[in-house]
């Protein structure tokens, strides 16, 4: 537990989170934003990842991340997005 850090982030108003992070979990949030705003948020989150880090989205949000240069990884029925 000591290695895990939880943070709150205003995804629209706050600057990109200071990283790099091994994992960023943002599930069932982006569906509430306009597509252009969701794309901006995803760009910020993806660039906050460490190389090899994972972005975790809900299945319905995954298509929003298609333009990002992240590797799609299947793991136990879940799709994770990995920074190269």
C-alpha positions in Angstrom: 0.0 0.0 0.0 2.8 2.4 0.7 3.7 2.4 -3.1 0.2 3.5 -4.1 -0.8 7.1 -4.3 -4.3 8.4 -4.9 -4.9 11.9 -6.2 -8.0 13.9 -7.1 -7.7 15.9 -10.3 -10.0 18.4 -12.0 -9.6 16.9 -15.4 -10.6 20.1 -17.3 -9.3 23.0 -15.2 -6.2 21.6 -13.5 -2.8 21.4 -15.4 -1.7 17.9 -16.4 -0.9 15.7 -13.4 2.8 15.5 -12.4 4.0 12.1 -13.4 5.3 9.9 -14.5 2.8 7.3 -13.3 2.8 3.5 -13.7 -0.9 3.5 -13.9 -3.8 6.0 -14.2 -7.3 4.8 -13.6 -10.1 7.0 -15.1 -13.2 4.9 -15.6 -16.7 6.1 -16.4 -15.7 9.8 -16.3 -15.0 10.7 -19.9 -18.4 9.8 -21.1 -19.8 12.9 -19.5 -17.6 15.3 -21.5 -17.9 16.5 -25.1 -15.7 14.5 -27.4 -13.1 17.3 -27.9 -12.8 17.8 -24.1 -12.5 14.1 -23.6 -9.7 13.9 -26.2 -7.8 16.7 -24.4 -8.1 14.9 -21.1 -6.9 11.7 -22.6 -3.9 13.4 -24.1 -3.0 14.8 -20.7 -3.4 11.5 -19.0 -1.5 9.5 -21.6 1.5 11.9 -21.3 1.5 11.6 -17.5 2.3 7.9 -17.9 5.7 6.5 -17.5 7.0 4.4 -20.4 5.4 1.1 -20.0 2.6 2.6 -17.8 -1.0 1.8 -18.1 -4.1 3.9 -18.7 -7.3 2.1 -17.5 -10.6 3.2 -19.0 -14.1 1.7 -19.0 -15.0 -0.3 -22.1 -17.3 2.4 -23.4 -14.5 5.0 -23.2 -11.9 3.0 -25.1 -12.9 4.2 -28.6 -12.2 7.8 -27.4 -8.5 6.7 -27.0 -8.1 5.3 -30.5 -6.2 8.3 -31.8 -3.6 8.0 -29.0 -0.3 6.3 -29.7 -0.9 3.7 -26.9 -0.6 -0.1 -27.2 -3.8 -2.0 -26.5 -3.2 -4.9 -24.2 -5.8 -7.6 -23.4 -5.5 -8.9 -19.8 -8.0 -11.2 -18.2 -10.9 -9.9 -20.3 -9.9 -6.2 -19.8 -8.3 -3.9 -22.3 -5.5 -1.7 -20.9 -3.7 1.0 -22.8 0.1 0.9 -22.4 2.5 3.8 -23.1 5.3 2.6 -25.4 
